[in-house]
Amino acid sequence: MDKKTILAFALSFVVLVGWSLFFSPEPKQAPIEKDTAAQNIQPTPIGEKSPAKVATVPSSKPVTAAERPVIRVDEKKIEIDTPLYKVVFSNVGPTIKSFKLKKYRQTINPDSPYVELVTLEQGMGDYLTVQFDDNTVGNVNNKAFSVDKDYLKLNQDSEPASIVFQGTNPNGIAITQTYRFFPDRYGIDLAVTATNPTTTPINGVFRATLRSVPPNDKGSYYAYVGFALFLDDKLDEIEVEDPGEEESARGKIGWFGWEDNYFISAIAPEVPAKGSFTGKHLSSGVMEGVFLPAAISLPPSTQATSEYQLYIGPRDLGILKQFGKNLDQAINFGWTDIIAKPLLYILHFFYQYVHNYGLAIILLTVLVKILFWPLTHKSYKSMKEMQKLQPRMAKLREKHKGDKQKLNQEMMGLYKTYKVNPMGGCLPMVVQIPVFFALFRVLGACIELRHAPFMLWINDLSAPDRLFHFSFQIPFMTPPYGIPVLTLLMGGSMFLQQKMTPTPGDPTQAKIMMFLPVIFTFMFINFPSGLVLYWLVNNLLSIGQQYRIYKKPA
């Protein structure tokens, strides 16, 4: 029975990992409403907090659209350079043409290019736009705006600074977009003002659009790539995988964004607003997300301002928490979230002192092992007691091999006589399963391990370990091809641990158990080296604990 419980635990782990990788359920969708018409927002006093602020324009006599002068503005690029990123705007849209993160490189080579978050190519549309769409003439995208600066540079000690885009649509609505940048944060403030200086009321809506091209490779077994939004105070993930597919959701939206394994681009209204979000997979391969809040009416000589905060940067839990707007909810570890996030905070804590995430993983593994030491001690002790009963159990199996009911009765009597709990070796392990999976999720997907070196040949804890690189392919291995030393050591530790565990009476069961280290080695061969390191250290600690218990006199 002791071996069966271990076998059940190990096979359950394999099944759960496989299920998570290949058969995980689709995320729940919020109720979809195809009717996206929203009620008009009544004018509000200047300064009152609301998703859109409408105020009287202190301007001169209203004019018609025909009376407004048409000013031609050519396209130009505007560069903003801060300690955290370099962004290039186009005054057509206006929109962002390039957004490079200066703290992150594309590869582990320190001279490799910065990570570029704008993945759209020429002709694929604009990356990020927030506009006032006039119901009469449509939006003003692809219109050139005038801009007050051509270049803006912020140093570490600089004050926040702004750039202002101004333009007019064909119906006479004046649009002003003000972007405010900070030297020490990824957040960008955005205020979009629509002014109606005409003699005619104008109806419209502030439309926020975000586009991206999904990567060819997710980069992680547990990476989510797609649209996410904070809908009605909870995270919702909208996947549109097939070209032409479209999914919509409606409710109070705190933010929406496009995320991959390590980075996120998000738009958050200053005040969570009721509206609709639609995610589309365009035929060009582009993913498009559109947020439409309530429609508004602009009477003559009035203006409306809609304020947002943009976040374009890493999916770092601490940074997202500091940004606010519940954007930290974008980091979701599934059903293990309640355990995984505290473990991630502990990993950060250790890193502050050792300045090496490999060492931090080792310390975290030791801490978890200490916390579960009483449970695992009880488990191994129970298995040791079961080992003593193996000869008697073998005789009972031989004696009652034709009567299963009688065999079970005799075995239960044997357990009762020697005061042994047949489930004692299993239950403590079952309690640890959520923690194992939480660590599996954290170490397999957190940005902290991206390009983080450990020692010797392990220079990226987010990538599989490879000693030497080969030009030829190796079965079951993803590029780059090389010797997975850490994974082989992990498999060896599992084999040693297996040899130390009492041998089951069933020969078939014993063979299956001996194959488990081989199965796990092949399963872990393409896992991030940080995860393999955790598993190796955990095995070594378990071997030490088993040795101490099994060698201790009864």
TADAUR-V891478 format. One record per residue. RES is the residue in one letter. SS is DSSP state (alpha for helix, beta for strand, coil for the rest). Layout:
BEGIN
RES_SS, RES_SS
END
This chain:
BEGIN
M_coil, D_alpha, K_alpha, K_alpha, T_alpha, I_alpha, L_alpha, A_alpha, F_alpha, A_alpha, L_alpha, S_alpha, F_alpha, V_alpha, V_alpha, L_alpha, V_alpha, G_alpha, W_alpha, S_alpha, L_alpha, F_alpha, F_coil, S_coil, P_coil, E_coil, P_coil, K_coil, Q_coil, A_coil, P_coil, I_coil, E_coil, K_coil, D_coil, T_coil, A_coil, A_coil, Q_coil, N_coil, I_beta, Q_coil, P_coil, T_coil, P_coil, I_coil, G_coil, E_coil, K_coil, S_coil, P_coil, A_beta, K_beta, V_beta, A_beta, T_beta, V_coil, P_coil, S_coil, S_coil, K_coil, P_coil, V_coil, T_coil, A_alpha, A_alpha, E_alpha, R_coil, P_coil, V_coil, I_coil, R_coil, V_coil, D_coil, E_coil, K_coil, K_beta, I_beta, E_beta, I_beta, D_beta, T_coil, P_coil, L_coil, Y_beta, K_beta, V_beta, V_beta, F_beta, S_beta, N_coil, V_beta, G_coil, P_coil, T_beta, I_beta, K_beta, S_beta, F_beta, K_beta, L_beta, K_beta, K_beta, Y_beta, R_beta, Q_coil, T_coil, I_coil, N_coil, P_coil, D_coil, S_coil, P_coil, Y_beta, V_beta, E_beta, L_coil, V_coil, T_coil, L_coil, E_coil, Q_coil, G_coil, M_coil, G_coil, D_coil, Y_coil, L_beta, T_beta, V_beta, Q_beta, F_beta, D_beta, D_beta, N_coil, T_coil, V_coil, G_beta, N_coil, V_coil, N_coil, N_coil, K_coil, A_beta, F_coil, S_beta, V_beta, D_coil, K_coil, D_coil, Y_beta, L_beta, K_beta, L_coil, N_coil, Q_coil, D_coil, S_coil, E_coil, P_coil, A_beta, S_beta, I_beta, V_beta, F_beta, Q_beta, G_beta, T_beta, N_coil, P_coil, N_coil, G_coil, I_beta, A_beta, I_beta, T_beta, Q_beta, T_beta, Y_beta, R_beta, F_beta, F_coil, P_coil, D_coil, R_coil, Y_coil, G_beta, I_beta, D_beta, L_beta, A_beta, V_beta, T_beta, A_beta, T_beta, N_beta, P_coil, T_coil, T_coil, T_coil, P_coil, I_beta, N_beta, G_beta, V_beta, F_beta, R_beta, A_beta, T_beta, L_beta, R_beta, S_beta, V_beta, P_coil, P_coil, N_coil, D_coil, K_coil, G_coil, S_coil, Y_coil, Y_coil, A_coil, Y_coil, V_coil, G_beta, F_beta, A_beta, L_beta, F_beta, L_beta, D_coil, D_coil, K_beta, L_beta, D_beta, E_beta, I_beta, E_coil, V_coil, E_coil, D_coil, P_coil, G_coil, E_coil, E_beta, E_beta, S_beta, A_beta, R_beta, G_beta, K_beta, I_beta, G_beta, W_beta, F_beta, G_beta, W_beta, E_beta, D_coil, N_coil, Y_coil, F_beta, I_beta, S_beta, A_beta, I_beta, A_beta, P_beta, E_coil, V_coil, P_coil, A_beta, K_beta, G_beta, S_beta, F_beta, T_beta, G_beta, K_beta, H_beta, L_coil, S_coil, S_coil, G_coil, V_beta, M_beta, E_beta, G_beta, V_beta, F_beta, L_beta, P_beta, A_coil, A_coil, I_beta, S_beta, L_beta, P_coil, P_coil, S_coil, T_beta, Q_beta, A_beta, T_beta, S_beta, E_beta, Y_beta, Q_beta, L_beta, Y_beta, I_beta, G_beta, P_beta, R_coil, D_coil, L_alpha, G_alpha, I_alpha, L_alpha, K_alpha, Q_alpha, F_alpha, G_coil, K_coil, N_coil, L_alpha, D_alpha, Q_alpha, A_alpha, I_coil, N_coil, F_coil, G_alpha, W_alpha, T_alpha, D_alpha, I_alpha, I_alpha, A_alpha, K_alpha, P_alpha, L_alpha, L_alpha, Y_alpha, I_alpha, L_alpha, H_alpha, F_alpha, F_alpha, Y_alpha, Q_alpha, Y_alpha, V_alpha, H_coil, N_coil, Y_alpha, G_alpha, L_alpha, A_alpha, I_alpha, I_alpha, L_alpha, L_alpha, T_alpha, V_alpha, L_alpha, V_alpha, K_alpha, I_alpha, L_alpha, F_coil, W_alpha, P_alpha, L_alpha, T_alpha, H_alpha, K_alpha, S_alpha, Y_alpha, K_alpha, S_alpha, M_alpha, K_alpha, E_alpha, M_alpha, Q_alpha, K_alpha, L_coil, Q_alpha, P_alpha, R_alpha, M_alpha, A_alpha, K_alpha, L_alpha, R_alpha, E_alpha, K_alpha, H_coil, K_coil, G_coil, D_coil, K_alpha, Q_alpha, K_alpha, L_alpha, N_alpha, Q_alpha, E_alpha, M_alpha, M_alpha, G_alpha, L_alpha, Y_alpha, K_alpha, T_alpha, Y_coil, K_coil, V_coil, N_coil, P_coil, M_coil, G_alpha, G_alpha, C_alpha, L_alpha, P_alpha, M_alpha, V_alpha, V_alpha, Q_alpha, I_alpha, P_alpha, V_alpha, F_alpha, F_alpha, A_alpha, L_alpha, F_alpha, R_alpha, V_alpha, L_alpha, G_alpha, A_alpha, C_coil, I_alpha, E_alpha, L_alpha, R_coil, H_coil, A_coil, P_coil, F_coil, M_beta, L_coil, W_coil, I_beta, N_coil, D_coil, L_coil, S_coil, A_coil, P_coil, D_coil, R_coil, L_beta, F_beta, H_beta, F_beta, S_coil, F_coil, Q_coil, I_coil, P_coil, F_coil, M_coil, T_coil, P_coil, P_coil, Y_beta, G_beta, I_beta, P_coil, V_alpha, L_alpha, T_alpha, L_alpha, L_alpha, M_alpha, G_alpha, G_alpha, S_alpha, M_alpha, F_alpha, L_alpha, Q_alpha, Q_alpha, K_alpha, M_alpha, T_coil, P_coil, T_coil, P_coil, G_coil, D_coil, P_alpha, T_alpha, Q_alpha, A_alpha, K_alpha, I_alpha, M_alpha, M_alpha, F_alpha, L_alpha, P_alpha, V_alpha, I_alpha, F_alpha, T_alpha, F_alpha, M_alpha, F_alpha, I_coil, N_coil, F_coil, P_coil, S_alpha, G_alpha, L_alpha, V_alpha, L_alpha, Y_alpha, W_alpha, L_alpha, V_alpha, N_alpha, N_alpha, L_alpha, L_alpha, S_alpha, I_alpha, G_alpha, Q_alpha, Q_alpha, Y_alpha, R_alpha, I_alpha, Y_alpha, K_coil, K_coil, P_coil, A_coil
END
